[in-house]
């Protein structure tokens, strides 16, 4: 068993789905792995990795003379009023880059439409520069600033300046509800694009001898600009640079919700990109990061020996990762068939059509809104839901009369639906559902009982 197998096994034990892993040392491939239908060449939502790219765009604009890092933020947005609170007026571009802005938390709510305006409207909590606060609205303001000064979209500006890297055509950044590119969380790109970016950073912004990024800005961005020690989970970091985490172990880290990791370690010229789904694991992002550093980074940089049964970190150039799967004990399987109606107070209004056997079967809504085809113990890809979103479905009889089902969406909005069905000896079907993800439909989080319909439905 090699280091990737150790990582994959321990991640699955936590319910974490690894989507892709790429590791290079001095640009030489060490590991390249993906979980079908995802992989290093498949677009993936990168969440807060977007912050680092927003910071790089600001650095490029500063190098071109379009702005300075000591510009007051309010001076670039006169339409958002004058006479702001002095602490807001004092906030500079540099403060926002280092997460040292005047707000105690992100100023907008996802349900609101004026994300940019909220930063100027919400009263500040303290003077800028006083305390580190991980404020995504500050990154959103930086994105708006880039678009205003550059006269193009954030993705377009980056694509122009980083064209020699060969970023894929599907590199993009979502817009917020007010039309500003979501430079705090909206990045969608291929993991391979981020590996190329990591190589560029390790080379000081040079690509084939051409300076694509300003070296002076990169030095500042990868130097501690803010103290993060007060964070309850900040002990693993020596600080924060410009839209970049600086781990205690050295190097610099881009870190996105759900386990999106880009890590650069200059001394060994190590570049690592991991994409994942940690939605169902408590503190999953931090736990995955710990596993990744322990299994993939430390053996390379000499901070630990590889596992005893391992030949070292190097492995085949291309590998297949596997999906987490509910435990399946065939002796617990039993046939369940019929239409089941919600019974009593339950936050679910649709009937269920069920046709299960020892090999698999179907669970579907009677309205036809969704249908799950199950292959017990064998994850497989299938479209799911009214929008036919691509997903990976896995199921298993985990305990007597108890079937567990997992649906992991693999599009631009990572989401997991888990269902536990218990077929009681009295014919009652008890179902507990849980939806995880930023945009998960709240209807999936419920618990209740279903009774058999007196009239059997047509076979689903």
C-alpha positions as CSV (number, residue, x, y, z in Angstrom):
1,X,0.0,0.0,0.0
2,X,1.5,3.4,-1.0
3,X,1.0,6.9,0.3
4,X,-2.0,7.7,-1.9
5,X,-3.7,4.4,-0.9
6,X,-3.2,5.4,2.8
7,X,-4.6,8.8,2.1
8,X,-7.6,7.5,0.2
9,X,-8.4,4.9,2.8
10,X,-8.3,7.3,5.7
11,X,-10.3,9.9,3.9
12,X,-13.1,7.5,3.0
13,X,-13.2,6.3,6.6
14,X,-14.1,9.9,7.5
15,X,-16.7,10.1,4.7
16,X,-14.5,12.4,2.6
17,X,-14.5,11.9,-1.1
18,X,-11.2,12.7,-2.8
19,X,-11.9,14.0,-6.3
20,X,-8.4,14.6,-7.6
21,X,-4.8,14.6,-6.4
22,X,-1.7,16.0,-8.3
23,X,1.8,16.2,-6.7
24,X,4.9,17.3,-8.5
25,X,8.5,17.9,-7.2
26,X,10.5,20.3,-9.3
27,X,7.8,20.0,-12.0
28,X,8.3,16.2,-12.2
29,X,5.0,14.3,-11.7
30,X,4.8,12.2,-8.6
31,X,1.1,11.5,-8.3
32,X,-1.8,12.3,-10.7
33,X,-5.1,10.7,-9.7
34,X,-8.8,11.2,-10.1
35,X,-12.2,9.7,-9.1
36,X,-14.2,9.1,-12.3
37,X,-16.1,11.0,-13.6
38,X,-13.9,13.8,-12.0
39,X,-10.2,14.2,-12.5
40,X,-7.4,16.7,-13.0
41,X,-8.9,17.8,-16.4
42,X,-12.5,18.2,-15.1
43,X,-13.8,21.7,-14.1
44,X,-14.3,21.9,-10.3
45,X,-15.6,24.5,-7.9
46,X,-12.6,25.8,-6.0
47,X,-14.4,28.1,-3.5
48,X,-11.9,30.3,-1.6
49,X,-9.0,29.4,-3.8
50,X,-10.6,32.3,-5.8
51,X,-9.3,34.7,-3.2
52,X,-5.7,34.1,-4.1
53,X,-6.4,34.7,-7.8
54,X,-8.2,37.9,-6.9
55,X,-5.1,38.9,-4.9
56,X,-2.9,38.2,-7.9
57,X,-5.0,40.3,-10.1
58,X,-4.7,43.2,-7.6
59,X,-0.9,42.8,-7.7
60,X,-0.9,42.9,-11.4
61,X,-2.9,46.1,-11.5
62,X,-0.6,47.7,-8.9
63,X,2.4,46.7,-11.0
64,X,0.8,48.3,-14.1
65,X,0.1,51.5,-12.1
66,X,-3.7,51.2,-12.1
67,X,-3.8,51.4,-8.3
68,X,-1.6,51.2,-5.2
69,X,-2.0,48.9,-2.3
70,X,-2.3,52.0,0.0
71,X,-5.3,53.4,-1.9
72,X,-8.3,54.0,0.3
73,X,-11.0,51.6,-0.8
74,X,-13.8,54.1,-0.5
75,X,-12.0,56.4,-3.0
76,X,-12.6,53.9,-5.8
77,X,-16.3,53.6,-5.1
78,X,-17.7,57.1,-4.8
79,X,-21.2,55.9,-5.8
80,X,-21.5,54.2,-2.5
81,X,-21.6,57.5,-0.7
82,X,-19.4,59.9,1.3
83,X,-18.9,60.6,4.9
84,X,-18.4,57.0,5.9
85,X,-17.4,56.0,9.4
86,X,-13.7,57.0,9.8
87,X,-12.7,53.3,10.2
88,X,-14.2,52.5,6.9
89,X,-12.5,55.5,5.3
90,X,-9.2,54.4,6.6
91,X,-9.4,50.9,5.1
92,X,-6.9,50.4,2.2
93,X,-6.5,47.8,-0.5
94,X,-3.6,46.4,1.5
95,X,-5.8,45.9,4.6
96,X,-8.3,43.9,2.5
97,X,-5.6,41.8,0.9
98,X,-4.3,40.8,4.4
99,X,-7.8,40.2,5.9
100,X,-7.2,43.2,8.2
101,X,-10.3,45.1,7.2
102,X,-12.7,46.9,9.5
103,X,-15.5,44.3,9.6
104,X,-15.9,41.5,12.1
105,X,-17.4,39.1,9.6
106,X,-18.6,38.9,6.0
107,X,-21.1,41.7,5.5
108,X,-23.5,40.2,3.0
109,X,-26.1,37.4,3.3
110,X,-26.4,34.9,0.5
111,X,-30.1,35.8,0.1
112,X,-29.3,39.5,-0.4
113,X,-28.8,41.2,-3.8
114,X,-26.3,44.0,-2.9
115,X,-23.2,42.1,-1.8
116,X,-20.8,44.9,-2.9
117,X,-22.9,47.7,-1.3
118,X,-23.1,45.8,2.0
119,X,-19.4,46.4,2.7
120,X,-20.0,50.1,2.6
121,X,-23.3,50.0,4.4
122,X,-22.6,47.7,7.4
123,X,-21.0,49.7,10.3
124,X,-17.3,48.7,10.9
125,X,-16.4,46.9,14.1
126,X,-12.9,48.1,14.6
127,X,-10.1,50.2,13.0
128,X,-8.5,48.5,9.9
129,X,-5.3,46.8,10.7
130,X,-6.3,45.9,14.2
131,X,-7.3,42.2,13.9
132,X,-7.4,39.4,11.4
133,X,-10.9,38.6,10.2
134,X,-11.6,36.1,7.4
135,X,-14.0,38.4,5.5
136,X,-15.1,37.1,2.1
137,X,-16.9,40.4,1.4
138,X,-13.5,42.1,1.5
139,X,-12.4,39.8,-1.3
140,X,-15.6,40.6,-3.1
141,X,-14.8,44.3,-2.9
142,X,-11.3,43.6,-4.3
143,X,-12.8,41.7,-7.2
144,X,-15.1,44.7,-7.9
145,X,-12.1,47.0,-7.7
146,X,-10.1,44.9,-10.3
147,X,-13.1,44.9,-12.7
148,X,-13.6,48.6,-12.3
149,X,-9.9,49.5,-12.9
150,X,-9.2,46.9,-15.6
151,X,-12.5,47.4,-17.5
152,X,-13.1,43.7,-17.9
153,X,-14.1,40.7,-15.9
154,X,-11.8,39.2,-13.2
155,X,-11.5,36.0,-15.2
156,X,-10.9,37.9,-18.4
157,X,-8.2,40.0,-16.8
158,X,-6.5,36.9,-15.4
159,X,-6.8,34.9,-18.6
160,X,-5.2,37.8,-20.5
161,X,-2.2,38.0,-18.2
162,X,-1.8,34.3,-17.6
163,X,-2.4,33.3,-21.3
164,X,1.1,31.6,-21.7
165,X,0.1,29.1,-19.0
166,X,-2.5,27.7,-21.3
167,X,-5.5,27.9,-18.9
168,X,-8.4,25.8,-20.2
169,X,-11.3,27.6,-22.0
170,X,-13.7,26.6,-19.1
171,X,-11.7,28.7,-16.5
172,X,-14.4,31.0,-15.1
173,X,-15.5,32.9,-12.0
174,X,-19.2,33.1,-11.0
175,X,-20.8,36.5,-10.6
176,X,-22.7,37.5,-7.4
177,X,-26.3,38.8,-7.6
178,X,-25.1,42.3,-8.3
179,X,-23.0,41.3,-11.3
180,X,-19.6,41.4,-9.7
181,X,-17.4,38.4,-10.2
182,X,-17.3,36.4,-6.9
183,X,-13.6,36.8,-6.3
184,X,-14.0,35.4,-2.8
185,X,-15.5,32.0,-3.7
186,X,-16.7,31.7,-7.3
187,X,-13.8,30.1,-9.1
188,X,-14.4,27.1,-11.3
189,X,-11.4,25.6,-13.1
190,X,-9.5,22.4,-13.8
191,X,-7.2,21.2,-11.1
192,X,-4.4,21.1,-13.8
193,X,-4.9,24.9,-14.2
194,X,-4.1,25.3,-10.5
195,X,-1.0,23.1,-10.8
196,X,0.3,25.3,-13.6
197,X,-0.4,28.3,-11.3
198,X,1.5,26.7,-8.5
199,X,4.5,26.1,-10.7
200,X,4.3,29.8,-11.7
201,X,4.4,30.9,-8.1
202,X,7.3,28.6,-7.3
203,X,9.2,30.2,-10.2
204,X,8.7,33.7,-8.8
205,X,6.1,34.6,-11.4
206,X,8.3,33.6,-14.4
207,X,7.1,31.3,-17.2
208,X,9.7,30.3,-19.8
209,X,11.7,33.4,-18.8
210,X,8.7,35.8,-19.1
211,X,7.5,37.6,-16.0
212,X,3.7,36.9,-15.8
213,X,3.4,38.0,-12.2
214,X,5.3,40.8,-10.4
215,X,8.0,39.3,-8.2
216,X,7.8,42.1,-5.6
217,X,4.1,41.5,-5.0
218,X,4.7,37.8,-4.7
219,X,7.3,38.3,-2.1
220,X,4.9,40.4,0.0
221,X,2.0,38.1,-0.7
222,X,3.9,35.1,0.7
223,X,5.2,37.0,3.7
224,X,3.2,37.2,7.0
225,X,1.0,40.3,6.8
226,X,-1.5,39.3,9.5
227,X,-1.3,37.3,12.7
228,X,-3.8,34.4,12.8
229,X,-2.8,32.9,16.1
230,X,-6.1,34.0,17.8
231,X,-8.1,31.7,15.5
232,X,-9.3,28.5,17.2
233,X,-8.0,26.5,14.3
234,X,-5.1,28.9,13.5
235,X,-2.3,27.0,15.3
236,X,-1.4,25.3,12.0
237,X,-0.6,28.6,10.4
238,X,2.2,31.1,11.1
239,X,0.0,33.8,9.5
240,X,-1.7,35.2,6.5
241,X,-0.2,36.9,3.5
242,X,-2.2,38.6,0.7
243,X,-5.2,36.3,0.2
244,X,-2.9,33.3,1.0
245,X,-2.5,31.1,4.1
246,X,1.0,30.6,5.4
247,X,1.3,27.2,7.2
248,X,3.6,26.8,10.2
249,X,5.5,24.1,8.2
250,X,6.5,26.7,5.6
251,X,5.3,27.4,2.1
252,X,2.0,28.9,1.2
253,X,-1.5,27.5,0.8
254,X,-4.7,28.3,-1.0
255,X,-7.6,26.7,0.8
256,X,-11.2,26.4,-0.4
257,X,-14.4,25.1,1.2
258,X,-15.0,21.3,0.9
259,X,-11.3,20.4,0.8
260,X,-9.9,22.4,-2.2
261,X,-6.1,22.6,-1.5
262,X,-3.2,24.2,-3.4
263,X,0.1,24.0,-1.6
264,X,3.5,25.2,-2.6
265,X,6.7,24.4,-0.7
266,X,9.6,26.4,-2.3
267,X,12.6,24.6,-0.6
268,X,11.7,21.3,-2.3
269,X,9.8,22.9,-5.2
270,X,6.8,20.9,-4.3
271,X,3.4,21.7,-5.8
272,X,0.3,19.9,-4.6
273,X,-3.4,20.3,-5.8
274,X,-6.2,18.4,-4.1
275,X,-9.9,18.6,-4.8
276,X,-12.4,16.9,-2.6
277,X,-15.8,16.9,-0.9
278,X,-15.7,17.0,2.9
279,X,-19.3,18.1,3.3
280,X,-20.4,15.3,5.5
281,X,-17.4,15.2,7.8
282,X,-17.3,17.5,10.8
283,X,-14.3,19.8,10.5
284,X,-13.6,18.0,7.3
285,X,-11.5,20.7,5.6
286,X,-9.0,20.8,8.4
287,X,-9.0,17.0,8.9
288,X,-8.3,16.5,5.2
289,X,-5.5,19.0,5.2
290,X,-3.9,17.1,8.1
291,X,-4.1,13.9,6.1
292,X,-2.8,15.4,3.0
293,X,0.3,16.9,4.7
294,X,1.0,13.8,6.7
295,X,0.7,11.3,3.8
296,X,1.8,13.4,0.7
297,X,3.9,16.3,1.9
298,X,5.9,15.2,4.9
299,X,7.5,12.2,3.3
300,X,8.8,14.4,0.5
301,X,10.1,17.2,2.7
302,X,11.7,14.8,5.2
303,X,9.4,15.6,8.1
304,X,8.3,12.0,8.4
305,X,9.1,8.6,7.0
306,X,6.7,7.0,4.6
307,X,4.5,4.2,6.0
308,X,6.4,1.0,6.7
309,X,4.9,-0.9,3.8
310,X,5.5,1.9,1.4
311,X,8.3,2.4,-1.1
312,X,8.1,6.2,-0.9
313,X,5.9,8.9,-2.2
314,X,6.5,8.2,-5.9
315,X,3.9,6.2,-7.8
316,X,2.4,5.7,-11.2
317,X,1.8,8.8,-13.2
318,X,-2.0,8.2,-13.4
319,X,-4.1,6.6,-10.7
320,X,-7.8,6.0,-10.0
321,X,-9.3,7.2,-6.7
322,X,-12.4,5.5,-5.3
323,X,-15.6,7.0,-3.9
324,X,-16.8,6.6,-0.3
325,X,-19.4,3.8,-0.1
326,X,-21.9,3.0,2.6
327,X,-21.1,-0.3,4.3
328,X,-22.8,-3.2,2.5
329,X,-23.5,-6.5,4.3
330,X,-25.5,-8.7,1.9
331,X,-27.0,-10.8,4.7
332,X,-29.0,-7.7,5.7
333,X,-30.6,-7.2,2.3
334,X,-34.3,-7.9,1.9
335,X,-36.9,-7.2,-0.8
336,X,-39.0,-4.0,-0.3
337,X,-41.6,-3.1,-2.9
338,X,-44.5,-0.7,-3.1
339,X,-45.7,2.8,-2.9
340,X,-45.2,4.5,0.5
341,X,-47.2,7.5,1.7
342,X,-46.0,10.1,4.2
343,X,-47.5,9.4,7.6
344,X,-48.0,12.0,10.4
345,X,-46.1,15.3,10.7
346,X,-43.2,15.1,8.2
347,X,-41.4,17.7,6.1
348,X,-41.9,15.7,3.0
349,X,-45.0,15.8,0.8
350,X,-44.3,13.3,-1.9
351,X,-45.0,9.5,-2.0
352,X,-42.1,7.1,-2.5
353,X,-42.0,4.3,-5.0
354,X,-39.6,1.6,-3.8
355,X,-38.4,-1.6,-5.6
356,X,-35.4,-3.1,-3.7
357,X,-33.8,-6.6,-3.9
358,X,-30.6,-8.2,-2.9
359,X,-28.9,-6.8,-6.0
360,X,-30.1,-3.2,-5.9
361,X,-33.2,-1.6,-7.2
362,X,-34.9,1.8,-7.4
363,X,-36.1,4.5,-4.9
364,X,-38.0,7.3,-6.6
365,X,-40.6,10.0,-6.0
366,X,-44.0,9.1,-7.2
367,X,-44.2,12.5,-9.0
368,X,-41.3,11.6,-11.1
369,X,-39.2,14.5,-9.8
370,X,-36.3,12.2,-9.0
371,X,-35.2,8.6,-9.3
372,X,-32.3,6.7,-7.8
373,X,-31.1,3.5,-9.4
374,X,-29.1,1.6,-6.9
375,X,-26.2,-0.9,-7.3
376,X,-25.4,-2.2,-3.9
377,X,-21.8,-1.7,-2.9
378,X,-20.8,-0.2,-6.3
379,X,-20.8,3.6,-6.7
380,X,-21.8,4.7,-10.2
381,X,-22.5,7.9,-12.1
382,X,-26.1,8.9,-13.0
383,X,-28.0,12.1,-13.6
384,X,-30.3,12.9,-10.6
385,X,-33.1,15.3,-9.9
386,X,-35.4,17.5,-12.1
387,X,-32.3,19.2,-13.6
388,X,-30.6,15.9,-14.3
389,X,-27.5,17.0,-12.4
390,X,-24.5,14.7,-12.7
391,X,-24.0,12.6,-9.5
392,X,-22.3,9.6,-8.1
393,X,-24.7,7.2,-6.2
394,X,-23.7,4.5,-3.7
395,X,-25.8,2.3,-1.5
396,X,-25.5,-0.6,0.9
397,X,-27.5,-2.6,3.5
398,X,-25.5,-1.4,6.5
399,X,-27.6,-3.0,9.3
400,X,-30.6,-5.3,9.6
401,X,-33.5,-3.9,7.6
402,X,-31.5,-0.7,7.0
403,X,-30.4,0.7,3.6
404,X,-28.0,3.7,3.4
405,X,-27.9,5.7,0.2
406,X,-25.5,8.5,-0.7
407,X,-25.8,10.9,-3.7
408,X,-22.8,13.1,-4.3
409,X,-23.3,15.8,-7.0
410,X,-20.2,16.4,-9.2
411,X,-21.1,19.7,-10.9
412,X,-20.3,23.3,-10.1
413,X,-22.3,23.2,-6.8
414,X,-20.9,20.3,-4.6
415,X,-23.7,18.8,-2.6
416,X,-24.4,15.5,-0.8
417,X,-27.7,13.8,-0.1
418,X,-27.8,10.9,2.4
419,X,-30.8,8.7,3.0
420,X,-31.3,6.0,5.6
421,X,-34.3,3.7,4.9
422,X,-35.5,1.3,7.6
423,X,-38.0,-1.3,6.6
424,X,-39.9,-2.3,9.7
425,X,-41.5,-5.7,10.2
426,X,-44.9,-4.0,10.4
427,X,-44.5,-2.6,6.9
428,X,-43.6,0.9,7.9
429,X,-40.7,2.5,6.0
430,X,-38.9,5.0,8.1
431,X,-36.6,7.5,6.3
432,X,-34.1,10.0,7.5
433,X,-32.6,12.4,5.0
434,X,-29.8,14.9,5.2
435,X,-28.7,17.4,2.6
436,X,-25.3,19.0,2.8
437,X,-24.0,21.9,0.7
438,X,-24.3,25.7,0.3
439,X,-27.4,25.3,-2.0
440,X,-28.8,22.0,-0.7
441,X,-32.6,21.8,-1.0
442,X,-33.9,21.9,2.7
443,X,-36.5,19.4,1.8
444,X,-33.8,16.7,1.9
445,X,-33.2,17.2,5.6
446,X,-36.1,15.4,7.3
447,X,-37.1,12.3,9.2
448,X,-40.4,10.5,9.2
449,X,-42.4,7.4,8.6
450,X,-44.1,6.2,5.4
451,X,-47.0,3.6,5.2
452,X,-47.6,1.2,2.4
453,X,-50.2,2.3,-0.1
454,X,-53.2,0.0,-0.2
455,X,-53.0,0.1,-4.0
456,X,-49.7,-1.2,-5.3
457,X,-48.2,1.2,-7.9
458,X,-47.0,0.2,-11.3
459,X,-43.4,-1.0,-11.3
460,X,-41.0,2.0,-11.1
